[in-house]
Amino acid sequence: MPTLDPLVDESLADVAVVALGGGHGLHASLAALRHVVRDLTAVVTVADNGGSSGRLRREFDVLPPGDLRMALAALCGDDEWGQTWARVLQHRFDGTGEMSGHVVGNLLIVGLWELLGDAVEGLAWVARLLGAQGRVLPMASSPMDITAVVAGLDPDHPEAVATVAGQAEVAATEGDVLGIELVPAGVTACPEAVTAVREADWVVLGPGSWYTSVIPHLVVPGLREAIRETSARVMVVLNLDAQPGETHGFAPEDHLAALLDHAPGLTLDTVLADPANVTDVSRLQRAAQACGATLILADIRRDDGSPRHDPMKLARAFAAVIRGGRVG
């Protein structure tokens, strides 16, 4: 199995990388990748129906801005300007009034959308304000909802299946998610996102909430076809632990199987995993090889023991994988 060179290679700066996902998982990928490449694009899921994002989505009939905001915050620089704006963007109002729970960045994004009338242009202006090291695109041109087929919700009939609707509800389900669909079906992919995937050198899927942040990209028809047909190498970054609700009881190889269930025939180049979360290396290696991928094991976990990715460890792993891909 290949070993990783721990040094970030500056010659990789102009490699075009597209990272797909949402929430904290995509934030982790972007916070690492911005140390590795300059040509970086985030493609973000837009199905959130809870919290500040859900409220703004319902009130203004716009894309939910929360995951887009988190991606922008991850791309802020390490200098005082970047880190200050990252904190401002992520600030959530306290109190008990109408503003309670809203996030500054969500309001800024929706305000620009109202002024400019274009989601992609509005996000570009926020990125310029922040000095973001990359660009952020929605995965689709209009908001959508996630529905999941879930088993095990009825303890008296554990084999019975039911439909759970809504991203927040799917993420919190106590059953076993068998698969997802998007409503409306056949939603239109963001054209700029499709172009970015087709022109990329590398496409990165994960980490993140598997059924509500990662897999939705494979359910948008135009984006799924772009991922299948791109000449880019496709890397999957596995989570550091199974997620309560969505992937409870999943082994690492089960995550790969779920991807293929929603995008049959998808070919991967690399599967990146932390060895602390792999109990059967040979089984995961076989699952990766069945997708056409090489399994890379690397320490990418924070040293505090929490199931969170360390940005610089992950950056070194990305750099080593991308360097090896270019040589091979």
Buried (B, 14 or more C-beta within 10 A) or exposed (E): EBEBEEEBBEEBEEBBBBBBBBBBBBBBBBBBBBBBBEBBBBBBBBBBBBBBBBBBBEEEEBBBBBBBBBBBBBBBBEEEEBEEBBEBBBEBBEEEEEEEBBBBBBBBBBBBBEEBEEBBEBBBBBBEEBEBBBBBBBBBBBBBBBBBBBBBBEEEEEEEBBEBEBBBBBBBBEBBBBBBBBEEEEBBBBEBBBBBBBBBBBBBBBBBBBBBBBBBBBBBBBBBBBBBEBEBBBBBBBBBBBBEBBBBEBBBBBBBEBBBEBBEEBEBBBBBBBEBBBEEBEEBBEBBEEBEBBBBBBBBBBEEEEBBBBBBBBBBBBBBBBBBBBEE
